[in-house]
Amino acid sequence: MRLLHNARIHTLDAAHPIASAIAIDAGYILAVGGDELLVECEHAEREDMGGRVILPGLTDAHIHLQEYALSLQFVDCEVETREEILCRVAERLRQALRGEWVRGHGWNQNTWGGEWPAAADLDAVAPENPAYLTAKSLHVAWANSTALKLARINPSTPDPVNGRIQRDARGVPTGILFEEAVKLVEAVIPEPTPEELVKNFQQIIARLWRMGLTGVHDFDKRTCFQALQLLRERGDLQFRVVKSIPLELLPQAVALGLRSGFGDDFLRIGSVKFFADGALGPHTGAMFESYVDEPQNRGILILDNEQLFEQGCLAAKSGLSLAVHAIGDRAVHEVLEGFARLRTYERERGLPALRHRIEHVQTIHPDDTGRLAELDVIASMQPIHAPSDMLVANRLLGGRAAFSYAWRTQAQHGARLAFGSDAPVESPNPFRGLHAAVTRRRADGSPGPEGWFPEQRLTVREALEGFTLGPAFAAGMENRLGQLSAGFLADLTVVETDPFTCDPVDLYSIQPTATMVGGDWVWQS
C-alpha cells in the first residue's frame, strides 16, 4: 500500500473536492481524505508530496498516435514562409539516401497570404527524391513531381470521390491534393511495420507522461492498433488507450462481433470513425454559406445524414458507437440530423443509447447549438485549435466566427465535453489546452486580455473536466476513471502550480513533476 500525503488534491469528486492524502493499493484508490489517513494507513509506504498539487490523470480525447509519433521525425513545416520550408527540406535532403522519401508536416498557406505552393517549388530543392508534406490540418498535402509520378498522378487522373487534385489552367496537377486525394500518394509511401511503431510508441508514450497524460483516445488505423496490441501483450502499455475503428473496417468489425468497450482498462475499442467533411484551413469544411475569400466554395460534404443513418444502424446493432468528424456548420447539421434518426432507431429496437460523439464541432449554426445536448451526443472538441485558428477563422468565416469553437455554448446547453488536441495538428500538451479553454488567448497574449470571443471561455474546473471526466464518460469508464475517489483507478498527475489559483496566463507553462498510472509512478522529474 502507498500513501501520498501533504498534498493539495483536486479530486473532481463533487462530494469531496479537496483532500490532502490519498491511499493506493493494487492499482486502485483505497481512500482519499486528510491527516486521518496517516493513522488509518499506518503500515503504508508513505510519500510526502511537499505541498504539491495532485490532479486526476489527464486524457487526450482526440489524438493520432501514429501520425504524431511519425511527425516528430518529419521536417517541421510549421513556419511563417514557404521559403523557410524549402530550406528545411533542402537541409533534410543532405542527410537522405537517393530515392528516400522526404516527409514533412505542419505548413499552412494562410500564414503567407493564402497562395498555394506547387510541386515545382519542391522540385527545385528535391529534384530526385519524392517529397510529401502534409498541411497542419492533415486534410491537404503538397507533393513534388517525383512523388506524383510514383503515385501515377497525371493530367488524366480523375479526382477521387470526396477528394480533389488541384490543377493549373492546362489541367496539369499542381502538387496540391485535397481530402481523399492525399491517399493516392500515401498508398505508395512505405508504411512502418507494427514492430517499428512499437519502438516509436515507447518513446512517444514517455513524452506524453511528461506532459501529465495518462491516456488517450486514438484515431489512427490498423497498424497503430497492431502496435498497441503488441505493447499490451508484452506488458509494456502503462498508458490507457481507447482505440477507434476506421469506417472502412466497419463490416469486418461487425462480422467479428466487436463492441465499443471491448478490451481492458489499458486498451479497449472505442467508436467507429466517420468523416462528414474536411477542414477549415484548406476550405474543405462543409458550410451553409461560402467562405469569405472564396465566394463559390462551400467546402466538401463527404457524408450526409442519410448515409450516416444507414451505416450508423449497422454499427448500432452491433453495439458500436460513432465518432463523426464534422467541422463546418453544414456538416455538423447533417450529422445531428443523422444522429436524431439513429436515436429513434435505437429506441424503437430496444438498443442501448450508445455514446456517440461529434469530433471538433468547430462551427455550428445557431439553430443547432442545443441539439448535441438534446440528443446526448458528446462534443469532442479541441480548445487548443481556437487560439491557433482564430485569425484564419475571422478571415474565412466573417461574422460566423462568433459561433465557432463554442465550448461555453455547448456547456450551457448541457452537452458533455471531451477535450483533446488532434495531435499532430496541435501539441498534445493538455495544459496548453487548458490555457486555451480558460483564456482563449495565444501564448503571446493575443488578441488581448479578454481573449477571442471571451463569452466562450470556461472556468478552470470546466476545462479540467474536459480532460478527465469527459473522456472517461466517452469511454464508458466514468465509474473508475476521471476523478480521484475510492474504488477508482490510481491515475494522477502531480504539478507544482495549482491551476485553480494561479493566474490563468500561467496555465500554458505548467510542467508536471510526476505522473502515475495504475498506482505506479511512470515518470518523475
matplotlib code that plots the C-alpha trace (Angstrom):
import matplotlib.pyplot as plt

x = [0.0, 1.2, 0.1, 0.6, 0.2, 0.9, -0.6, -3.3, -5.5, -8.2, -10.3, -13.1, -15.4, -18.2, -18.8, -15.2, -13.5, -10.3, -8.1, -4.6, -3.9, -4.6, -4.2, -3.4, -3.2, -3.1, -3.6, -6.7, -7.5, -8.5, -9.3, -9.0, -9.0, -6.9, -4.5, -6.7, -5.3, -1.9, -3.4, -5.7, -2.9, -0.1, 1.6, 1.5, 4.6, 4.4, 5.4, 5.5, 4.4, 5.8, 2.6, 2.5, -0.8, -2.4, -4.9, -6.7, -4.7, -5.3, -6.7, -6.4, -9.8, -8.7, -5.2, -3.5, -0.8, 0.9, 0.8, 2.1, 4.9, 6.0, 5.6, 8.3, 10.7, 9.4, 10.6, 8.9, 6.9, 5.1, 6.9, 5.9, 7.1, 7.2, 10.9, 11.8, 10.0, 12.0, 15.3, 14.4, 13.6, 16.9, 18.7, 17.0, 18.0, 21.6, 21.2, 18.8, 19.6, 18.9, 15.3, 14.4, 11.1, 11.3, 8.3, 7.2, 4.2, 2.7, 2.5, -0.4, -0.7, -2.8, 0.3, 1.8, -1.3, -3.3, -1.3, -1.0, 2.5, 3.3, 5.2, 7.7, 8.7, 9.7, 11.2, 13.8, 15.2, 14.2, 14.6, 15.1, 13.8, 10.0, 8.8, 5.5, 4.4, 1.1, -0.6, -1.2, -4.9, -3.9, -6.6, -4.4, -0.9, 1.9, 3.8, 6.7, 6.8, 8.7, 6.0, 3.2, 4.9, 5.2, 1.5, 0.7, -1.0, -1.1, -3.4, -5.7, -6.0, -9.6, -10.4, -11.3, -14.6, -14.6, -11.2, -9.7, -6.4, -5.6, -4.8, -3.4, -5.1, -3.9, -5.2, -1.8, -1.7, 0.0, 1.1, -1.7, -4.0, -7.3, -9.0, -9.3, -6.8, -3.9, -4.4, -3.2, 0.3, 0.1, -0.7, 2.8, 4.7, 6.3, 4.4, 6.2, 5.7, 4.0, 7.3, 8.8, 5.9, 6.3, 9.7, 8.2, 5.3, 7.5, 9.2, 6.0, 4.2, 7.1, 6.8, 3.1, 3.6, 5.9, 3.0, 0.8, -1.2, -2.2, -4.3, -5.7, -8.5, -6.7, -8.0, -5.3, -5.7, -4.8, -1.0, -1.4, -3.8, -1.4, 1.5, -0.6, -1.7, 2.0, 2.8, -0.2, 0.7, 4.2, 3.1, 4.6, 1.5, 1.3, -1.0, -4.7, -5.8, -9.3, -8.9, -11.3, -12.2, -12.0, -15.2, -13.8, -13.4, -16.9, -18.1, -15.2, -15.8, -19.5, -18.6, -16.3, -18.9, -16.8, -18.4, -17.4, -15.8, -14.4, -10.9, -9.5, -8.6, -5.5, -6.6, -10.2, -12.4, -13.9, -16.1, -16.3, -14.7, -16.7, -15.8, -18.6, -16.4, -12.9, -11.2, -11.3, -7.8, -8.0, -11.6, -13.0, -15.1, -18.8, -20.5, -24.1, -22.6, -19.5, -16.0, -15.5, -12.4, -13.9, -17.5, -18.2, -16.8, -18.9, -16.5, -16.9, -19.7, -18.4, -21.3, -25.0, -27.5, -28.9, -25.5, -24.7, -28.0, -27.6, -24.2, -24.9, -27.7, -25.2, -22.8, -25.5, -27.0, -23.5, -23.0, -20.5, -20.8, -20.0, -17.4, -18.0, -15.6, -17.6, -16.1, -18.3, -21.8, -23.5, -21.6, -22.5, -26.1, -26.1, -24.5, -27.1, -29.9, -28.4, -28.0, -31.6, -32.8, -30.3, -31.6, -35.1, -33.8, -32.1, -35.3, -37.6, -35.5, -34.6, -31.0, -28.8, -28.3, -24.7, -22.1, -21.9, -19.7, -19.0, -15.3, -14.3, -17.7, -15.6, -18.5, -22.2, -25.4, -27.2, -30.3, -28.2, -26.4, -28.6, -29.0, -25.9, -27.3, -30.8, -29.5, -27.0, -24.1, -20.7, -19.0, -15.4, -13.6, -10.0, -9.6, -6.1, -7.5, -9.1, -6.1, -4.2, -7.1, -8.6, -7.1, -7.9, -11.4, -12.1, -10.9, -12.6, -15.9, -16.5, -19.3, -19.9, -16.7, -18.8, -20.3, -17.0, -15.1, -18.1, -17.4, -19.3, -22.4, -22.2, -21.6, -24.6, -26.9, -25.7, -23.6, -20.8, -17.4, -14.4, -11.2, -8.2, -5.5, -5.9, -2.1, 0.0, -2.3, -1.6, 0.6, -0.9, 0.2, -3.1, -2.0, -1.9, -5.4, -6.4, -4.9, -6.8, -10.1, -9.8, -8.3, -9.0, -5.6, -2.3, 0.9, 1.9, -1.3, -3.0, -5.7, -5.8, -6.7, -10.2, -9.4, -11.1, -14.9, -14.4, -18.1, -16.9, -14.3, -14.6, -13.7, -10.6, -12.8, -14.9, -11.8, -10.1, -13.3, -12.9, -9.6, -10.8, -14.5, -15.5, -13.1, -13.9, -17.6, -17.0, -15.0, -17.7, -15.2, -16.8, -17.2, -13.4, -11.6, -11.6, -11.7, -9.8, -12.2, -12.2, -12.6, -11.2, -8.0, -5.0, -4.1, -2.9, -0.8, 1.4, 2.2, 3.9, 1.5, -2.2, -4.3, -7.2, -5.4, -2.7, -3.0, -4.8, -2.0, 0.3, -1.7, 0.2, 3.5, 2.6, 5.0, 4.1, 6.6, 5.3, 2.7, 1.2, -0.7, -2.4, -0.6, 2.9, 5.0, 5.6, 7.5, 9.1, 11.2]
y = [0.0, 3.5, 6.7, 10.1, 12.9, 16.6, 17.4, 19.6, 17.2, 18.3, 15.1, 16.4, 14.4, 16.8, 15.2, 15.7, 18.2, 18.8, 16.4, 16.2, 12.5, 9.5, 5.8, 3.5, -0.3, -2.8, -0.1, 1.4, 4.3, 2.9, 6.2, 10.0, 12.3, 14.2, 13.5, 10.8, 8.5, 8.8, 6.9, 4.6, 3.6, 3.4, 0.5, 2.1, 3.2, 7.0, 9.6, 13.3, 15.3, 18.5, 20.5, 19.8, 19.7, 16.3, 16.2, 13.2, 11.7, 13.7, 12.2, 13.5, 12.6, 13.0, 12.2, 10.4, 8.4, 7.0, 10.3, 12.1, 9.7, 9.9, 13.6, 14.1, 12.6, 14.7, 18.1, 20.7, 22.9, 25.0, 28.2, 31.6, 31.3, 28.9, 29.7, 28.5, 25.2, 24.7, 25.5, 22.9, 20.3, 21.0, 20.6, 17.2, 16.0, 16.5, 13.5, 11.5, 8.5, 8.6, 7.8, 8.1, 9.8, 13.2, 13.8, 17.0, 18.3, 21.5, 24.0, 26.4, 28.5, 31.0, 32.1, 33.5, 35.1, 32.1, 31.3, 27.6, 26.2, 23.9, 20.8, 23.0, 24.7, 21.4, 20.1, 23.0, 21.6, 17.9, 17.0, 13.3, 12.2, 12.0, 14.8, 14.8, 17.5, 17.3, 20.5, 21.4, 20.3, 16.8, 17.4, 18.7, 17.7, 19.2, 16.7, 17.2, 15.8, 12.6, 11.8, 12.5, 10.2, 7.4, 7.8, 7.8, 11.2, 13.0, 15.2, 12.2, 11.0, 11.6, 13.2, 10.5, 10.5, 13.2, 14.4, 16.9, 17.1, 20.8, 21.6, 24.5, 26.2, 23.4, 20.7, 19.6, 18.6, 21.3, 19.1, 20.1, 17.3, 17.7, 15.2, 11.7, 12.7, 12.6, 8.8, 8.4, 9.4, 7.9, 4.5, 4.4, 5.6, 2.7, 2.2, 1.3, -2.2, -2.7, -3.6, -0.3, 1.5, -0.2, 1.5, 4.8, 4.4, 3.6, 7.0, 8.9, 7.5, 8.6, 12.0, 12.1, 11.0, 14.1, 16.3, 14.8, 12.5, 9.1, 8.1, 9.0, 8.3, 7.4, 7.9, 6.2, 3.0, -0.7, -0.6, 1.6, -0.8, -3.7, -1.9, -1.1, -4.7, -5.8, -3.4, -4.6, -8.3, -7.6, -5.7, -2.5, -0.4, 1.6, 4.0, 3.9, 3.9, 3.9, 2.8, 3.9, 1.7, 3.3, 3.3, 1.2, -1.7, -1.4, -4.6, -6.6, -5.3, -6.2, -9.6, -10.2, -9.0, -6.2, -3.8, -0.4, -1.0, -4.4, -4.9, -4.0, -0.8, -0.3, -1.0, -1.0, -0.5, 3.0, 4.3, 3.9, 7.0, 8.7, 11.8, 14.3, 17.0, 18.4, 21.2, 25.0, 25.9, 24.2, 25.5, 21.9, 22.1, 21.9, 25.2, 26.5, 29.8, 30.2, 31.1, 34.8, 34.7, 32.0, 33.1, 29.9, 27.5, 25.9, 23.1, 19.3, 17.4, 13.8, 12.3, 13.4, 12.4, 9.5, 7.9, 8.4, 6.8, 3.9, 3.0, 4.0, 1.5, -1.3, -0.1, 0.5, -3.0, -4.4, -2.1, 0.2, 3.9, 6.5, 9.3, 11.7, 14.3, 17.5, 20.9, 23.1, 24.1, 22.2, 19.1, 19.4, 19.9, 16.8, 14.7, 15.9, 15.0, 11.6, 11.1, 12.2, 9.4, 7.0, 7.7, 6.9, 3.7, 2.7, 3.4, 1.6, -1.5, -1.5, -0.9, 0.9, 4.6, 4.5, 7.2, 8.8, 11.8, 14.6, 15.3, 19.0, 20.8, 23.8, 25.8, 25.3, 27.0, 29.0, 26.8, 23.7, 24.8, 22.9, 19.7, 17.8, 18.0, 17.1, 14.0, 13.2, 13.4, 14.1, 17.3, 16.1, 19.4, 20.7, 24.0, 24.4, 24.9, 28.2, 30.4, 28.7, 29.2, 32.5, 34.8, 32.3, 31.8, 35.6, 35.9, 32.8, 33.0, 36.6, 37.1, 33.3, 33.1, 34.0, 30.6, 28.7, 26.8, 27.5, 25.4, 27.6, 27.4, 23.6, 23.5, 25.9, 23.7, 20.7, 18.8, 16.6, 17.9, 15.7, 17.6, 16.7, 18.1, 16.4, 16.0, 16.2, 19.1, 20.8, 20.0, 17.2, 19.2, 19.3, 22.4, 24.3, 23.1, 24.2, 27.6, 27.9, 26.9, 29.3, 32.3, 31.9, 33.6, 32.7, 32.3, 35.8, 37.2, 38.0, 39.0, 40.8, 40.4, 39.3, 36.7, 35.8, 35.8, 35.8, 34.8, 31.3, 31.0, 28.2, 28.0, 26.0, 23.3, 23.0, 22.9, 20.3, 18.1, 18.2, 16.3, 14.0, 13.3, 13.9, 11.4, 8.9, 9.1, 8.9, 5.7, 4.2, 4.3, 7.0, 4.6, 4.1, 7.0, 10.8, 11.6, 10.7, 8.7, 5.4, 2.5, 4.5, 3.6, 5.3, 7.6, 11.0, 14.0, 16.0, 19.7, 22.5, 25.2, 25.0, 25.6, 26.6, 29.5, 30.6, 33.4, 31.8, 33.0, 30.7, 27.6, 27.5, 26.8, 24.4, 21.5, 18.2, 16.8, 13.3, 11.0, 7.9, 5.2, 2.3, 3.1, 3.2, 6.2, 6.0, 9.3, 11.6, 14.7]
z = [0.0, -0.8, 1.0, -0.6, 1.9, 2.5, -0.9, -2.3, -4.1, -6.5, -6.7, -9.2, -6.9, -6.2, -2.8, -1.6, -4.0, -1.9, 0.1, 1.4, 1.3, -0.9, -0.2, -3.1, -3.4, -6.3, -8.9, -7.3, -4.8, -1.4, 0.2, -0.2, 2.8, 5.3, 8.1, 9.5, 6.7, 8.4, 11.3, 9.3, 6.9, 9.4, 7.7, 4.2, 2.4, 2.9, 0.3, 1.4, -1.6, -0.2, -0.7, -4.4, -6.3, -7.4, -10.2, -11.8, -14.7, -17.8, -21.1, -24.6, -26.1, -29.8, -30.9, -33.8, -32.1, -35.2, -37.1, -34.0, -33.5, -37.1, -37.4, -34.8, -37.4, -40.2, -41.5, -39.3, -41.7, -39.1, -40.1, -41.4, -45.1, -47.9, -48.4, -44.9, -45.6, -48.8, -46.9, -44.3, -47.0, -48.7, -45.4, -44.7, -48.2, -47.3, -45.0, -47.1, -49.3, -53.0, -53.6, -49.9, -49.1, -47.5, -45.3, -43.6, -41.7, -40.4, -43.3, -43.6, -46.7, -44.7, -42.8, -46.0, -47.5, -48.8, -52.0, -52.6, -53.1, -56.0, -56.9, -58.9, -55.6, -54.1, -57.3, -57.1, -53.9, -54.2, -57.9, -57.4, -54.0, -53.6, -51.2, -49.4, -46.9, -45.1, -44.1, -40.4, -40.8, -42.3, -44.9, -47.7, -48.9, -51.0, -53.2, -55.6, -59.2, -58.2, -55.6, -58.1, -60.7, -58.2, -57.3, -61.1, -60.7, -64.1, -66.1, -67.0, -63.3, -62.2, -58.9, -56.3, -54.6, -51.9, -53.0, -55.4, -57.3, -57.8, -61.4, -63.3, -66.3, -68.6, -66.3, -65.1, -61.4, -59.3, -56.4, -54.0, -53.0, -51.0, -48.7, -50.3, -53.0, -50.4, -50.2, -53.8, -52.7, -49.2, -50.8, -52.3, -49.2, -47.3, -44.1, -40.8, -39.5, -36.2, -34.6, -35.8, -34.4, -31.0, -30.7, -31.6, -29.3, -26.3, -26.8, -27.5, -24.5, -22.3, -23.9, -23.1, -19.5, -19.1, -20.2, -17.5, -19.8, -18.6, -21.6, -25.0, -27.4, -30.7, -34.2, -36.3, -38.1, -38.3, -38.0, -35.0, -33.3, -34.1, -32.4, -29.3, -29.0, -29.1, -26.3, -24.3, -24.8, -23.6, -20.5, -21.8, -22.2, -19.0, -20.7, -21.3, -25.0, -26.3, -30.0, -32.8, -35.8, -39.3, -41.2, -44.0, -41.5, -40.1, -41.9, -40.6, -37.1, -37.2, -38.6, -35.7, -33.2, -31.8, -29.4, -28.0, -24.7, -25.6, -24.1, -20.8, -18.8, -20.9, -24.4, -25.4, -28.5, -28.9, -31.7, -35.4, -37.1, -39.8, -41.8, -42.7, -44.2, -44.5, -42.5, -42.2, -43.4, -46.8, -47.3, -47.3, -44.2, -45.4, -44.8, -45.3, -46.7, -48.8, -47.5, -47.4, -49.6, -52.0, -52.8, -54.8, -52.3, -49.5, -48.8, -49.3, -47.7, -47.5, -45.6, -45.4, -42.8, -44.9, -45.3, -41.6, -40.6, -42.9, -41.8, -38.2, -37.9, -38.9, -36.2, -33.5, -34.0, -33.1, -30.1, -31.8, -31.1, -33.8, -33.7, -36.6, -37.8, -38.5, -38.8, -41.0, -39.8, -42.6, -41.8, -38.1, -39.1, -41.3, -38.5, -36.0, -38.4, -38.8, -35.0, -34.4, -36.7, -35.1, -31.6, -32.8, -34.3, -31.0, -29.0, -31.4, -31.4, -27.7, -28.4, -25.8, -26.3, -27.4, -26.5, -29.9, -30.4, -32.9, -33.3, -33.5, -33.8, -34.9, -36.3, -35.7, -36.9, -34.2, -34.6, -33.9, -30.7, -28.3, -30.3, -29.1, -25.5, -26.7, -28.4, -25.7, -28.2, -26.8, -28.0, -28.6, -29.1, -29.0, -27.2, -28.5, -32.0, -31.1, -30.5, -33.3, -35.8, -34.7, -37.3, -40.1, -38.8, -38.7, -42.3, -43.7, -41.7, -41.1, -38.6, -38.3, -36.3, -33.3, -33.5, -33.8, -31.1, -28.8, -25.7, -23.3, -25.5, -25.5, -21.7, -21.1, -23.1, -21.1, -23.7, -22.4, -23.3, -24.0, -24.8, -26.9, -29.2, -32.6, -32.4, -34.6, -35.7, -32.4, -29.3, -27.1, -24.0, -22.0, -20.1, -23.3, -24.0, -20.5, -21.2, -24.5, -22.9, -20.0, -21.7, -25.5, -26.0, -27.6, -25.6, -26.6, -25.1, -28.3, -29.2, -25.8, -22.1, -22.7, -25.4, -28.6, -28.2, -24.4, -23.8, -24.8, -22.0, -19.5, -15.8, -14.8, -13.4, -16.5, -18.7, -16.5, -16.5, -20.3, -20.0, -17.2, -16.6, -20.2, -21.8, -19.0, -19.8, -23.6, -23.0, -20.7, -17.8, -15.7, -12.7, -12.4, -14.3, -14.4, -10.7, -7.5, -5.4, -3.6, -6.0, -9.0, -10.9, -9.4, -12.3, -11.3, -12.4, -10.0, -10.6, -8.6, -9.8, -8.8, -11.9, -9.7, -8.0, -10.5, -13.0, -15.9, -18.2, -16.3, -17.2, -20.5, -18.9, -16.1, -16.1, -14.3, -11.9, -11.8, -13.4, -12.0, -13.9, -12.1, -8.9, -10.4, -11.0, -14.7, -14.7, -12.1, -12.7]

ax = plt.figure().add_subplot(projection="3d")
ax.plot(x, y, z, "-o")
ax.set_aspect("equal")
plt.show()
